[in-house]
Amino acid sequence: MTEAPQLQHLPDSTLPEIAFVGRSNAGKSTCINTLTQQKRLAFASKTPGRTQSINLFALGKQGLTDAVLADLPGYGYAAVPQAAKRRWQEVMANYLVSRPSLRAVVLLCDARLGLTELDEALLQVIRPRVEDGLAFRVLLTKADKLNRQEAAKALSVARLQTAGGSAQLFSASSKLGLEETAIQIWDWAHPEAPAAAPPPA
């Protein structure tokens, strides 16, 4: 839909907006591309920190937009100049705190690292809105790199760090957690509709 380096460049919208945030190497672009079944919707680069604006994508079928996906700049990559880091962080924080159409936030973390200090700082930014009803979920990406015991521990720790918040193991390559996450996004995008049926056991 648009690319916005500053909040004033974002279009006004009444559609539910679902924001994807995370460290620069957390696999955010790959996750977005996997969920939307588009190979290059979000630019997945081997160089972290390539996303430098808020990118909005229309979600819907047959040309009808019923929700908006917001891809926010990654954070925490050391090779990005400090001035650029500060600008991104300020824009991202302002978006998360003040965007009226924001309905849900998906925080992506590498399952092998868990939530870092930067992730926890972001949680503090959005906590007041979460307490007011903003939907929130942690996706532990690259979960295929862990064995079952390691994955279970990572999930348990993430739930503790988010004070019992929603957390999900996810892998773009093995499709772990893909269907559950897609259903959750559909439910966020259609708050007035009946909840989507869970995947068969």
NORHU-V890726 format. One record per helix or strand of 2 or more residues. SS is the DSSP state (a for helix, b for strand). FROM is the first residue (numbers start at 0). TO is the last residue. Records with the same first field share a line. If there is no record, write none. Layout:
SS = FROM-TO + FROM-TO
This chain:
b = 1-3 + 15-22 + 53-58 + 66-70 + 101-109 + 134-140 + 165-168
a = 6-8 + 27-35 + 81-97 + 116-130 + 142-144 + 147-160 + 177-188
